[in-house]
Amino acid sequence: MTPPELSPRAARFLATLPRRPWLATERVEALLIADGCPAFPAWLHFHERYAGYEETFYLDGFVWGLAHREPYWWNPERVNWERDGPGYDVWCADGHPTYSYQLDQDGVFAAHGQHRTFDLYVERMAAFREFVKGSREVPREVLLGAEFRAEFDTRVRPFLVPDLTDQFRRYYLSGTHLVIESAEDDRLSRAWVRIG
């Protein structure tokens, strides 16, 4: 099955990221198989679409991809995977391991609160980066207060964005607000408001 195309917003976001030369997906597949690990389609799709892109998160850098010629954190031309109970996980970026840049065998991305797929992570990052220019984050004490919750329920809740929503979080994007809500307990986790 061919993965869906990214939105124009996500394509614009990717165009802002530097991209290094990357190992061919066929080479990564051969490395996995030679190491005794299945080459899951979600992993190969991820590598084919994203290998070599550089992401900066706070002051830390990540180079997306399952294997790299000259990594900083991992061994060259090696895929770092592990068994996780009955399933498998793979490290999907050359970056500090504490960030948990991992995909499970179905493609669920573990870092930054979990995302159904890495494609969804990219879509969310694109929406976030586009919205936060000219906005301010809502302080935690305000976000958790009754007054903000009432404003969210009346003014923002109708603007659920299904394409940015999964089993972990719901995203709401109005002309004035970007709000992230836990899909597990309906708790508001973060929000930004446009200034002016």
Salt bridges, closest charged atoms under 4 A:
ASP35 OD2 - ARG78 NH2 3.88
GLU54 OE2 - ARG20 NE 2.99
GLU77 OE1 - ARG27 NH2 3.00
ASP119 OD2 - HIS45 NE2 3.07
ASP119 OD2 - ARG49 NH1 3.13
GLU130 OE1 - ARG9 NH1 3.97
GLU130 OE2 - ARG12 NH2 2.83
GLU137 OE2 - ARG190 NE 2.80
GLU151 OE2 - ARG155 NH1 2.87
GLU151 OE2 - HIS177 NE2 3.31
ASP153 OD1 - ARG149 NE 3.48
ASP153 OD1 - ARG157 NH2 3.25
ASP166 OD1 - ARG124 NH2 2.96
GLU181 OE2 - ARG149 NH2 3.25
GLU181 OE2 - ARG157 NH2 3.37
GLU181 OE1 - ARG170 NE 2.89
ASP185 OD2 - ARG187 NE 3.58
ASP186 OD1 - ARG170 NH2 2.19
